[in-house]
Amino acid sequence: MDNAELPLNFAGKLFFIFLATGIFMSFALVAEFHTNPFRVPTFADIPLCYIYGNAYLAIALAALLKKSFLRSLLSIAGFVVGISVSAYFFLICWKFGRNADLYSAEIFGIKTVYTDFFLFLALLVLARLKKP
């Protein structure tokens, strides 16, 4: 059996579930940003929902492509941007808490800054596990 014919293992399925969750959260934050722009933090005057959404989409495109330079480039770009920006805001929220001038959005009572950071880390681990 060829690798292309093998069904996804558990790590591969979990990878795509987490990826879909991240993309859904980004689109939900885009909708929230357009109703109340002060609820979504910005990085260099760009709302985080756009940065995270593009990082998740780059990772999704990389996961769907066959092995190539473009796949590696999209994967590296998505993970570097996603993890570095989310780690920056995670540390600001964690260290300064309410004193930081950061009003991050919440989904189900959980700050999206925390969930995005852990989603990007989980996606990175699962991407390494799902490799044949």
C-alpha positions as CSV (number, residue, x, y, z in Angstrom):
1,M,0.0,0.0,0.0
2,D,1.3,3.4,-1.0
3,N,1.5,6.2,1.6
4,A,-1.1,8.2,-0.3
5,E,-3.6,5.3,0.1
6,L,-3.1,4.9,3.9
7,P,-5.8,6.4,6.1
8,L,-4.8,9.1,8.5
9,N,-3.6,7.9,11.8
10,F,-4.9,9.4,15.1
11,A,-2.3,12.2,15.1
12,G,-3.3,13.2,11.6
13,K,-6.9,13.3,12.5
14,L,-6.3,15.3,15.6
15,F,-4.0,17.6,13.6
16,F,-6.8,18.5,11.2
17,I,-9.4,18.9,14.1
18,F,-7.1,21.4,15.9
19,L,-6.4,23.1,12.6
20,A,-10.1,23.5,11.9
21,T,-10.7,24.7,15.4
22,G,-8.0,27.4,15.0
23,I,-9.4,28.5,11.6
24,F,-12.9,28.7,13.1
25,M,-11.7,30.7,16.1
26,S,-9.9,33.1,13.7
27,F,-13.1,33.7,11.7
28,A,-15.1,34.1,14.8
29,L,-12.7,36.8,16.0
30,V,-12.9,38.5,12.6
31,A,-16.6,38.7,13.0
32,E,-16.2,40.1,16.5
33,F,-13.5,42.6,15.3
34,H,-16.0,44.0,12.8
35,T,-18.7,44.5,15.4
36,N,-16.3,45.8,18.2
37,P,-12.8,46.6,17.0
38,F,-11.6,47.3,20.6
39,R,-12.1,43.6,21.7
40,V,-9.4,42.2,19.5
41,P,-5.7,43.1,20.2
42,T,-3.5,44.3,17.4
43,F,0.1,43.7,16.5
44,A,1.6,46.6,14.4
45,D,-1.9,47.9,13.8
46,I,-3.0,44.5,12.4
47,P,-5.7,42.7,14.3
48,L,-4.5,39.3,15.7
49,C,-7.4,37.5,14.1
50,Y,-6.0,38.2,10.7
51,I,-2.4,37.2,11.7
52,Y,-3.6,34.0,13.3
53,G,-6.0,33.2,10.4
54,N,-3.2,33.6,7.8
55,A,-0.9,31.4,9.9
56,Y,-3.6,28.7,10.2
57,L,-4.3,28.8,6.5
58,A,-0.6,28.6,5.6
59,I,-0.3,25.5,7.8
60,A,-3.5,24.0,6.3
61,L,-2.2,24.6,2.7
62,A,1.1,23.1,3.7
63,A,-0.6,20.0,5.1
64,L,-2.6,19.5,1.9
65,L,0.4,19.9,-0.5
66,K,2.7,17.0,-1.5
67,K,6.3,17.3,-0.5
68,S,7.8,20.4,-2.2
69,F,9.7,23.5,-1.4
70,L,6.4,25.4,-1.2
71,R,5.0,23.0,1.4
72,S,8.1,23.5,3.6
73,L,8.0,27.3,3.1
74,L,4.3,27.5,4.0
75,S,4.7,25.2,7.0
76,I,7.7,27.1,8.4
77,A,6.1,30.5,7.8
78,G,2.8,29.5,9.4
79,F,4.4,28.0,12.5
80,V,7.0,30.7,13.0
81,V,4.5,33.6,12.7
82,G,1.8,31.8,14.7
83,I,4.0,30.6,17.6
84,S,6.1,33.8,17.9
85,V,3.1,36.2,17.8
86,S,1.0,34.0,20.1
87,A,3.9,33.5,22.5
88,Y,4.5,37.3,22.7
89,F,0.8,38.0,23.6
90,F,0.7,34.9,25.9
91,L,3.6,36.2,27.9
92,I,2.2,39.8,28.1
93,C,-1.2,38.4,29.3
94,W,0.4,36.0,31.7
95,K,3.0,38.4,33.2
96,F,1.0,41.7,33.3
97,G,-2.5,40.3,33.6
98,R,-5.1,43.1,34.0
99,N,-2.4,45.8,34.1
100,A,-1.5,45.3,30.5
101,D,-3.5,47.5,28.1
102,L,-4.6,44.4,26.3
103,Y,-8.3,43.5,26.0
104,S,-8.2,40.1,24.4
105,A,-11.3,38.4,23.1
106,E,-12.7,35.4,24.8
107,I,-14.5,32.3,23.4
108,F,-16.3,30.1,26.0
109,G,-14.8,32.2,28.8
110,I,-11.2,31.4,27.8
111,K,-8.9,34.1,26.4
112,T,-8.1,33.4,22.8
113,V,-4.5,34.5,23.3
114,Y,-4.0,31.4,25.5
115,T,-5.9,29.0,23.3
116,D,-4.0,30.1,20.1
117,F,-0.7,29.6,21.8
118,F,-1.5,26.1,22.9
119,L,-3.1,25.3,19.5
120,F,0.0,26.3,17.6
121,L,2.2,24.3,19.9
122,A,-0.1,21.2,19.6
123,L,-0.2,21.6,15.9
124,L,3.6,21.7,15.8
125,V,3.9,18.5,17.8
126,L,1.2,16.7,15.8
127,A,2.8,17.8,12.5
128,R,6.0,16.1,13.6
129,L,4.0,13.0,14.8
130,K,1.9,12.5,11.7
131,K,4.9,12.4,9.3
132,P,5.3,8.9,7.7
